[in-house]
Amino acid sequence: MNLSESAWALFEAHRSGKAPLSRAGGSFVGQCACDPQPLTEKQASWLAKLLERAELPPLDGEAAND
């Protein structure tokens, strides 16, 4: 999945109750869905953790640099 697809999948996991997001996590995921800027290393790490917790696939190889 690319960055935007991953973000929307995390929103769906939150909405369904499978993987609730904190306020900060939700804000961050919204940024990932709407902002085309590349992720920093720290942001990419946080997103990877959120995806893992939601049992979603990791980002495509270059998604953090799109």
PDB file of N, CA, C and O in Angstrom, chain B, residues numbered from 101:
ATOM      1  N   MET B 101       0.844  -1.185   0.000  1.00  0.00           N
ATOM      2  CA  MET B 101       0.000   0.000   0.000  1.00  0.00           C
ATOM      3  C   MET B 101       0.885   1.243   0.000  1.00  0.00           C
ATOM      4  O   MET B 101       1.994   1.232   0.536  1.00  0.00           O
ATOM      5  N   ASN B 102       0.379   2.309  -0.608  1.00  0.00           N
ATOM      6  CA  ASN B 102       1.113   3.559  -0.562  1.00  0.00           C
ATOM      7  C   ASN B 102       0.699   4.341   0.694  1.00  0.00           C
ATOM      8  O   ASN B 102      -0.120   3.867   1.483  1.00  0.00           O
ATOM      9  N   LEU B 103       1.259   5.517   0.870  1.00  0.00           N
ATOM     10  CA  LEU B 103       1.031   6.286   2.088  1.00  0.00           C
ATOM     11  C   LEU B 103      -0.437   6.631   2.282  1.00  0.00           C
ATOM     12  O   LEU B 103      -0.986   6.412   3.362  1.00  0.00           O
ATOM     13  N   SER B 104      -1.068   7.159   1.266  1.00  0.00           N
ATOM     14  CA  SER B 104      -2.478   7.540   1.373  1.00  0.00           C
ATOM     15  C   SER B 104      -3.371   6.326   1.643  1.00  0.00           C
ATOM     16  O   SER B 104      -4.257   6.390   2.495  1.00  0.00           O
ATOM     17  N   GLU B 105      -3.149   5.238   0.935  1.00  0.00           N
ATOM     18  CA  GLU B 105      -3.943   4.017   1.153  1.00  0.00           C
ATOM     19  C   GLU B 105      -3.758   3.491   2.578  1.00  0.00           C
ATOM     20  O   GLU B 105      -4.716   3.043   3.209  1.00  0.00           O
ATOM     21  N   SER B 106      -2.538   3.546   3.073  1.00  0.00           N
ATOM     22  CA  SER B 106      -2.266   3.090   4.435  1.00  0.00           C
ATOM     23  C   SER B 106      -3.002   3.950   5.449  1.00  0.00           C
ATOM     24  O   SER B 106      -3.573   3.439   6.413  1.00  0.00           O
ATOM     25  N   ALA B 107      -2.985   5.263   5.226  1.00  0.00           N
ATOM     26  CA  ALA B 107      -3.672   6.176   6.140  1.00  0.00           C
ATOM     27  C   ALA B 107      -5.169   5.889   6.167  1.00  0.00           C
ATOM     28  O   ALA B 107      -5.774   5.816   7.237  1.00  0.00           O
ATOM     29  N   TRP B 108      -5.761   5.728   4.995  1.00  0.00           N
ATOM     30  CA  TRP B 108      -7.201   5.456   4.956  1.00  0.00           C
ATOM     31  C   TRP B 108      -7.525   4.097   5.582  1.00  0.00           C
ATOM     32  O   TRP B 108      -8.567   3.945   6.220  1.00  0.00           O
ATOM     33  N   ALA B 109      -6.656   3.124   5.408  1.00  0.00           N
ATOM     34  CA  ALA B 109      -6.870   1.819   6.048  1.00  0.00           C
ATOM     35  C   ALA B 109      -6.803   1.953   7.568  1.00  0.00           C
ATOM     36  O   ALA B 109      -7.554   1.288   8.282  1.00  0.00           O
ATOM     37  N   LEU B 110      -5.911   2.805   8.064  1.00  0.00           N
ATOM     38  CA  LEU B 110      -5.839   3.039   9.510  1.00  0.00           C
ATOM     39  C   LEU B 110      -7.096   3.726  10.014  1.00  0.00           C
ATOM     40  O   LEU B 110      -7.584   3.399  11.095  1.00  0.00           O
ATOM     41  N   PHE B 111      -7.631   4.679   9.246  1.00  0.00           N
ATOM     42  CA  PHE B 111      -8.896   5.312   9.636  1.00  0.00           C
ATOM     43  C   PHE B 111     -10.015   4.275   9.716  1.00  0.00           C
ATOM     44  O   PHE B 111     -10.827   4.307  10.640  1.00  0.00           O
ATOM     45  N   GLU B 112     -10.057   3.363   8.755  1.00  0.00           N
ATOM     46  CA  GLU B 112     -11.091   2.325   8.770  1.00  0.00           C
ATOM     47  C   GLU B 112     -10.909   1.398   9.970  1.00  0.00           C
ATOM     48  O   GLU B 112     -11.890   1.006  10.602  1.00  0.00           O
ATOM     49  N   ALA B 113      -9.678   1.049  10.286  1.00  0.00           N
ATOM     50  CA  ALA B 113      -9.422   0.209  11.458  1.00  0.00           C
ATOM     51  C   ALA B 113      -9.860   0.933  12.731  1.00  0.00           C
ATOM     52  O   ALA B 113     -10.378   0.304  13.654  1.00  0.00           O
ATOM     53  N   HIS B 114      -9.658   2.230  12.783  1.00  0.00           N
ATOM     54  CA  HIS B 114     -10.091   3.032  13.933  1.00  0.00           C
ATOM     55  C   HIS B 114     -11.616   3.067  13.993  1.00  0.00           C
ATOM     56  O   HIS B 114     -12.212   2.825  15.042  1.00  0.00           O
ATOM     57  N   ARG B 115     -12.237   3.373  12.855  1.00  0.00           N
ATOM     58  CA  ARG B 115     -13.698   3.500  12.802  1.00  0.00           C
ATOM     59  C   ARG B 115     -14.394   2.205  13.205  1.00  0.00           C
ATOM     60  O   ARG B 115     -15.430   2.228  13.870  1.00  0.00           O
ATOM     61  N   SER B 116     -13.826   1.097  12.805  1.00  0.00           N
ATOM     62  CA  SER B 116     -14.437  -0.199  13.104  1.00  0.00           C
ATOM     63  C   SER B 116     -14.149  -0.678  14.529  1.00  0.00           C
ATOM     64  O   SER B 116     -14.742  -1.651  14.994  1.00  0.00           O
ATOM     65  N   GLY B 117     -13.235   0.012  15.217  1.00  0.00           N
ATOM     66  CA  GLY B 117     -12.879  -0.382  16.578  1.00  0.00           C
ATOM     67  C   GLY B 117     -11.753  -1.395  16.639  1.00  0.00           C
ATOM     68  O   GLY B 117     -11.363  -1.820  17.726  1.00  0.00           O
ATOM     69  N   LYS B 118     -11.223  -1.789  15.492  1.00  0.00           N
ATOM     70  CA  LYS B 118     -10.153  -2.793  15.454  1.00  0.00           C
ATOM     71  C   LYS B 118      -8.849  -2.250  16.036  1.00  0.00           C
ATOM     72  O   LYS B 118      -8.131  -2.968  16.732  1.00  0.00           O
ATOM     73  N   ALA B 119      -8.546  -0.991  15.753  1.00  0.00           N
ATOM     74  CA  ALA B 119      -7.286  -0.393  16.207  1.00  0.00           C
ATOM     75  C   ALA B 119      -7.515   1.095  16.485  1.00  0.00           C
ATOM     76  O   ALA B 119      -7.170   1.939  15.658  1.00  0.00           O
ATOM     77  N   PRO B 120      -8.094   1.417  17.642  1.00  0.00           N
ATOM     78  CA  PRO B 120      -8.379   2.818  17.954  1.00  0.00           C
ATOM     79  C   PRO B 120      -7.113   3.681  17.945  1.00  0.00           C
ATOM     80  O   PRO B 120      -6.047   3.256  18.391  1.00  0.00           O
ATOM     81  N   LEU B 121      -7.259   4.890  17.431  1.00  0.00           N
ATOM     82  CA  LEU B 121      -6.170   5.853  17.385  1.00  0.00           C
ATOM     83  C   LEU B 121      -6.348   6.893  18.491  1.00  0.00           C
ATOM     84  O   LEU B 121      -7.474   7.266  18.819  1.00  0.00           O
ATOM     85  N   SER B 122      -5.262   7.350  19.049  1.00  0.00           N
ATOM     86  CA  SER B 122      -5.315   8.471  19.983  1.00  0.00           C
ATOM     87  C   SER B 122      -5.587   9.743  19.180  1.00  0.00           C
ATOM     88  O   SER B 122      -5.576   9.719  17.949  1.00  0.00           O
ATOM     89  N   ARG B 123      -5.826  10.836  19.869  1.00  0.00           N
ATOM     90  CA  ARG B 123      -6.031  12.112  19.180  1.00  0.00           C
ATOM     91  C   ARG B 123      -4.797  12.459  18.342  1.00  0.00           C
ATOM     92  O   ARG B 123      -4.919  12.867  17.188  1.00  0.00           O
ATOM     93  N   ALA B 124      -3.617  12.294  18.926  1.00  0.00           N
ATOM     94  CA  ALA B 124      -2.379  12.590  18.199  1.00  0.00           C
ATOM     95  C   ALA B 124      -2.210  11.631  17.022  1.00  0.00           C
ATOM     96  O   ALA B 124      -1.807  12.045  15.935  1.00  0.00           O
ATOM     97  N   GLY B 125      -2.516  10.357  17.234  1.00  0.00           N
ATOM     98  CA  GLY B 125      -2.401   9.375  16.162  1.00  0.00           C
ATOM     99  C   GLY B 125      -3.356   9.680  15.022  1.00  0.00           C
ATOM    100  O   GLY B 125      -2.986   9.575  13.852  1.00  0.00           O
ATOM    101  N   GLY B 126      -4.581  10.058  15.356  1.00  0.00           N
ATOM    102  CA  GLY B 126      -5.558  10.407  14.328  1.00  0.00           C
ATOM    103  C   GLY B 126      -5.140  11.627  13.531  1.00  0.00           C
ATOM    104  O   GLY B 126      -5.301  11.671  12.311  1.00  0.00           O
ATOM    105  N   SER B 127      -4.604  12.611  14.225  1.00  0.00           N
ATOM    106  CA  SER B 127      -4.113  13.814  13.546  1.00  0.00           C
ATOM    107  C   SER B 127      -2.968  13.473  12.598  1.00  0.00           C
ATOM    108  O   SER B 127      -2.921  13.955  11.466  1.00  0.00           O
ATOM    109  N   PHE B 128      -2.060  12.652  13.065  1.00  0.00           N
ATOM    110  CA  PHE B 128      -0.925  12.238  12.246  1.00  0.00           C
ATOM    111  C   PHE B 128      -1.387  11.457  11.020  1.00  0.00           C
ATOM    112  O   PHE B 128      -0.904  11.697   9.913  1.00  0.00           O
ATOM    113  N   VAL B 129      -2.313  10.530  11.210  1.00  0.00           N
ATOM    114  CA  VAL B 129      -2.819   9.732  10.094  1.00  0.00           C
ATOM    115  C   VAL B 129      -3.542  10.634   9.088  1.00  0.00           C
ATOM    116  O   VAL B 129      -3.444  10.415   7.881  1.00  0.00           O
ATOM    117  N   GLY B 130      -4.267  11.646   9.579  1.00  0.00           N
ATOM    118  CA  GLY B 130      -4.905  12.610   8.685  1.00  0.00           C
ATOM    119  C   GLY B 130      -3.882  13.358   7.860  1.00  0.00           C
ATOM    120  O   GLY B 130      -4.086  13.592   6.669  1.00  0.00           O
ATOM    121  N   GLN B 131      -2.789  13.731   8.485  1.00  0.00           N
ATOM    122  CA  GLN B 131      -1.705  14.400   7.764  1.00  0.00           C
ATOM    123  C   GLN B 131      -1.163  13.477   6.681  1.00  0.00           C
ATOM    124  O   GLN B 131      -0.912  13.915   5.558  1.00  0.00           O
ATOM    125  N   CYS B 132      -0.982  12.216   7.010  1.00  0.00           N
ATOM    126  CA  CYS B 132      -0.461  11.248   6.027  1.00  0.00           C
ATOM    127  C   CYS B 132      -1.414  11.083   4.846  1.00  0.00           C
ATOM    128  O   CYS B 132      -0.973  10.898   3.711  1.00  0.00           O
ATOM    129  N   ALA B 133      -2.721  11.150   5.112  1.00  0.00           N
ATOM    130  CA  ALA B 133      -3.710  10.968   4.050  1.00  0.00           C
ATOM    131  C   ALA B 133      -3.772  12.164   3.110  1.00  0.00           C
ATOM    132  O   ALA B 133      -4.071  12.013   1.925  1.00  0.00           O
ATOM    133  N   CYS B 134      -3.490  13.355   3.640  1.00  0.00           N
ATOM    134  CA  CYS B 134      -3.735  14.580   2.866  1.00  0.00           C
ATOM    135  C   CYS B 134      -2.504  15.354   2.447  1.00  0.00           C
ATOM    136  O   CYS B 134      -2.580  16.155   1.514  1.00  0.00           O
ATOM    137  N   ASP B 135      -1.382  15.147   3.096  1.00  0.00           N
ATOM    138  CA  ASP B 135      -0.188  15.950   2.825  1.00  0.00           C
ATOM    139  C   ASP B 135       0.817  15.137   2.017  1.00  0.00           C
ATOM    140  O   ASP B 135       1.287  14.100   2.484  1.00  0.00           O
ATOM    141  N   PRO B 136       1.148  15.588   0.823  1.00  0.00           N
ATOM    142  CA  PRO B 136       2.050  14.807  -0.032  1.00  0.00           C
ATOM    143  C   PRO B 136       3.527  14.890   0.363  1.00  0.00           C
ATOM    144  O   PRO B 136       4.369  14.288  -0.304  1.00  0.00           O
ATOM    145  N   GLN B 137       3.853  15.608   1.412  1.00  0.00           N
ATOM    146  CA  GLN B 137       5.254  15.746   1.816  1.00  0.00           C
ATOM    147  C   GLN B 137       5.824  14.408   2.267  1.00  0.00           C
ATOM    148  O   GLN B 137       5.103  13.602   2.853  1.00  0.00           O
ATOM    149  N   PRO B 138       7.096  14.158   2.007  1.00  0.00           N
ATOM    150  CA  PRO B 138       7.729  12.916   2.474  1.00  0.00           C
ATOM    151  C   PRO B 138       7.739  12.852   4.000  1.00  0.00           C
ATOM    152  O   PRO B 138       7.786  13.876   4.682  1.00  0.00           O
ATOM    153  N   LEU B 139       7.693  11.644   4.508  1.00  0.00           N
ATOM    154  CA  LEU B 139       7.764  11.440   5.955  1.00  0.00           C
ATOM    155  C   LEU B 139       9.206  11.517   6.423  1.00  0.00           C
ATOM    156  O   LEU B 139      10.134  11.128   5.714  1.00  0.00           O
ATOM    157  N   THR B 140       9.369  12.026   7.632  1.00  0.00           N
ATOM    158  CA  THR B 140      10.685  11.958   8.243  1.00  0.00           C
ATOM    159  C   THR B 140      10.903  10.525   8.709  1.00  0.00           C
ATOM    160  O   THR B 140       9.970   9.722   8.703  1.00  0.00           O
ATOM    161  N   GLU B 141      12.103  10.205   9.104  1.00  0.00           N
ATOM    162  CA  GLU B 141      12.395   8.861   9.613  1.00  0.00           C
ATOM    163  C   GLU B 141      11.528   8.550  10.836  1.00  0.00           C
ATOM    164  O   GLU B 141      11.013   7.440  10.968  1.00  0.00           O
ATOM    165  N   LYS B 142      11.372   9.521  11.717  1.00  0.00           N
ATOM    166  CA  LYS B 142      10.562   9.335  12.925  1.00  0.00           C
ATOM    167  C   LYS B 142       9.088   9.115  12.567  1.00  0.00           C
ATOM    168  O   LYS B 142       8.430   8.255  13.151  1.00  0.00           O
ATOM    169  N   GLN B 143       8.571   9.890  11.609  1.00  0.00           N
ATOM    170  CA  GLN B 143       7.188   9.722  11.181  1.00  0.00           C
ATOM    171  C   GLN B 143       6.978   8.358  10.534  1.00  0.00           C
ATOM    172  O   GLN B 143       5.975   7.694  10.795  1.00  0.00           O
ATOM    173  N   ALA B 144       7.914   7.941   9.696  1.00  0.00           N
ATOM    174  CA  ALA B 144       7.810   6.636   9.045  1.00  0.00           C
ATOM    175  C   ALA B 144       7.802   5.515  10.078  1.00  0.00           C
ATOM    176  O   ALA B 144       7.082   4.528   9.928  1.00  0.00           O
ATOM    177  N   SER B 145       8.601   5.672  11.121  1.00  0.00           N
ATOM    178  CA  SER B 145       8.643   4.677  12.187  1.00  0.00           C
ATOM    179  C   SER B 145       7.311   4.621  12.936  1.00  0.00           C
ATOM    180  O   SER B 145       6.804   3.539  13.232  1.00  0.00           O
ATOM    181  N   TRP B 146       6.748   5.796  13.242  1.00  0.00           N
ATOM    182  CA  TRP B 146       5.462   5.852  13.945  1.00  0.00           C
ATOM    183  C   TRP B 146       4.372   5.218  13.094  1.00  0.00           C
ATOM    184  O   TRP B 146       3.567   4.432  13.594  1.00  0.00           O
ATOM    185  N   LEU B 147       4.345   5.560  11.810  1.00  0.00           N
ATOM    186  CA  LEU B 147       3.335   4.994  10.926  1.00  0.00           C
ATOM    187  C   LEU B 147       3.478   3.480  10.841  1.00  0.00           C
ATOM    188  O   LEU B 147       2.476   2.765  10.840  1.00  0.00           O
ATOM    189  N   ALA B 148       4.696   2.990  10.770  1.00  0.00           N
ATOM    190  CA  ALA B 148       4.928   1.540  10.721  1.00  0.00           C
ATOM    191  C   ALA B 148       4.372   0.864  11.973  1.00  0.00           C
ATOM    192  O   ALA B 148       3.786  -0.215  11.881  1.00  0.00           O
ATOM    193  N   LYS B 149       4.547   1.480  13.134  1.00  0.00           N
ATOM    194  CA  LYS B 149       4.010   0.919  14.378  1.00  0.00           C
ATOM    195  C   LYS B 149       2.494   0.903  14.363  1.00  0.00           C
ATOM    196  O   LYS B 149       1.878  -0.077  14.782  1.00  0.00           O
ATOM    197  N   LEU B 150       1.882   1.988  13.880  1.00  0.00           N
ATOM    198  CA  LEU B 150       0.417   2.036  13.809  1.00  0.00           C
ATOM    199  C   LEU B 150      -0.118   0.962  12.861  1.00  0.00           C
ATOM    200  O   LEU B 150      -1.113   0.304  13.162  1.00  0.00           O
ATOM    201  N   LEU B 151       0.540   0.790  11.729  1.00  0.00           N
ATOM    202  CA  LEU B 151       0.114  -0.242  10.779  1.00  0.00           C
ATOM    203  C   LEU B 151       0.256  -1.636  11.372  1.00  0.00           C
ATOM    204  O   LEU B 151      -0.615  -2.486  11.187  1.00  0.00           O
ATOM    205  N   GLU B 152       1.343  -1.869  12.077  1.00  0.00           N
ATOM    206  CA  GLU B 152       1.559  -3.175  12.697  1.00  0.00           C
ATOM    207  C   GLU B 152       0.487  -3.460  13.745  1.00  0.00           C
ATOM    208  O   GLU B 152      -0.062  -4.561  13.791  1.00  0.00           O
ATOM    209  N   ARG B 153       0.188  -2.475  14.582  1.00  0.00           N
ATOM    210  CA  ARG B 153      -0.847  -2.652  15.620  1.00  0.00           C
ATOM    211  C   ARG B 153      -2.206  -2.958  15.015  1.00  0.00           C
ATOM    212  O   ARG B 153      -2.993  -3.713  15.587  1.00  0.00           O
ATOM    213  N   ALA B 154      -2.483  -2.366  13.849  1.00  0.00           N
ATOM    214  CA  ALA B 154      -3.762  -2.580  13.175  1.00  0.00           C
ATOM    215  C   ALA B 154      -3.742  -3.832  12.297  1.00  0.00           C
ATOM    216  O   ALA B 154      -4.728  -4.141  11.627  1.00  0.00           O
ATOM    217  N   GLU B 155      -2.615  -4.550  12.303  1.00  0.00           N
ATOM    218  CA  GLU B 155      -2.436  -5.752  11.497  1.00  0.00           C
ATOM    219  C   GLU B 155      -2.642  -5.467  10.012  1.00  0.00           C
ATOM    220  O   GLU B 155      -3.271  -6.244   9.294  1.00  0.00           O
ATOM    221  N   LEU B 156      -2.095  -4.328   9.568  1.00  0.00           N
ATOM    222  CA  LEU B 156      -2.144  -3.927   8.171  1.00  0.00           C
ATOM    223  C   LEU B 156      -0.762  -4.085   7.555  1.00  0.00           C
ATOM    224  O   LEU B 156       0.240  -4.070   8.270  1.00  0.00           O
ATOM    225  N   PRO B 157      -0.700  -4.236   6.238  1.00  0.00           N
ATOM    226  CA  PRO B 157       0.609  -4.410   5.594  1.00  0.00           C
ATOM    227  C   PRO B 157       1.458  -3.142   5.718  1.00  0.00           C
ATOM    228  O   PRO B 157       0.924  -2.041   5.849  1.00  0.00           O
ATOM    229  N   PRO B 158       2.756  -3.304   5.678  1.00  0.00           N
ATOM    230  CA  PRO B 158       3.641  -2.139   5.751  1.00  0.00           C
ATOM    231  C   PRO B 158       3.559  -1.307   4.481  1.00  0.00           C
ATOM    232  O   PRO B 158       3.012  -1.744   3.468  1.00  0.00           O
ATOM    233  N   LEU B 159       4.104  -0.121   4.550  1.00  0.00           N
ATOM    234  CA  LEU B 159       4.166   0.752   3.378  1.00  0.00           C
ATOM    235  C   LEU B 159       4.977   0.102   2.278  1.00  0.00           C
ATOM    236  O   LEU B 159       5.879  -0.695   2.535  1.00  0.00           O
ATOM    237  N   ASP B 160       4.638   0.460   1.031  1.00  0.00           N
ATOM    238  CA  ASP B 160       5.488   0.056  -0.089  1.00  0.00           C
ATOM    239  C   ASP B 160       6.865   0.648   0.131  1.00  0.00           C
ATOM    240  O   ASP B 160       7.002   1.638   0.849  1.00  0.00           O
ATOM    241  N   GLY B 161       7.870   0.071  -0.462  1.00  0.00           N
ATOM    242  CA  GLY B 161       9.255   0.461  -0.264  1.00  0.00           C
ATOM    243  C   GLY B 161       9.556   1.935  -0.290  1.00  0.00           C
ATOM    244  O   GLY B 161      10.328   2.409   0.543  1.00  0.00           O
ATOM    245  N   GLU B 162       8.976   2.686  -1.217  1.00  0.00           N
ATOM    246  CA  GLU B 162       9.317   4.097  -1.336  1.00  0.00           C
ATOM    247  C   GLU B 162       8.189   5.010  -0.906  1.00  0.00           C
ATOM    248  O   GLU B 162       8.249   6.210  -1.175  1.00  0.00           O
ATOM    249  N   ALA B 163       7.151   4.490  -0.242  1.00  0.00           N
ATOM    250  CA  ALA B 163       5.991   5.300   0.122  1.00  0.00           C
ATOM    251  C   ALA B 163       6.348   6.455   1.037  1.00  0.00           C
ATOM    252  O   ALA B 163       5.733   7.518   0.957  1.00  0.00           O
ATOM    253  N   ALA B 164       7.322   6.266   1.896  1.00  0.00           N
ATOM    254  CA  ALA B 164       7.697   7.342   2.816  1.00  0.00           C
ATOM    255  C   ALA B 164       8.364   8.489   2.085  1.00  0.00           C
ATOM    256  O   ALA B 164       8.460   9.594   2.618  1.00  0.00           O
ATOM    257  N   ASN B 165       8.822   8.239   0.876  1.00  0.00           N
ATOM    258  CA  ASN B 165       9.511   9.293   0.131  1.00  0.00           C
ATOM    259  C   ASN B 165       8.694   9.818  -1.036  1.00  0.00           C
ATOM    260  O   ASN B 165       9.221  10.573  -1.854  1.00  0.00           O
ATOM    261  N   ASP B 166       7.417   9.442  -1.141  1.00  0.00           N
ATOM    262  CA  ASP B 166       6.568   9.922  -2.230  1.00  0.00           C
ATOM    263  C   ASP B 166       6.347  11.409  -2.130  1.00  0.00           C
ATOM    264  O   ASP B 166       5.654  11.988  -2.967  1.00  0.00           O
TER     265      ASP B 166
END
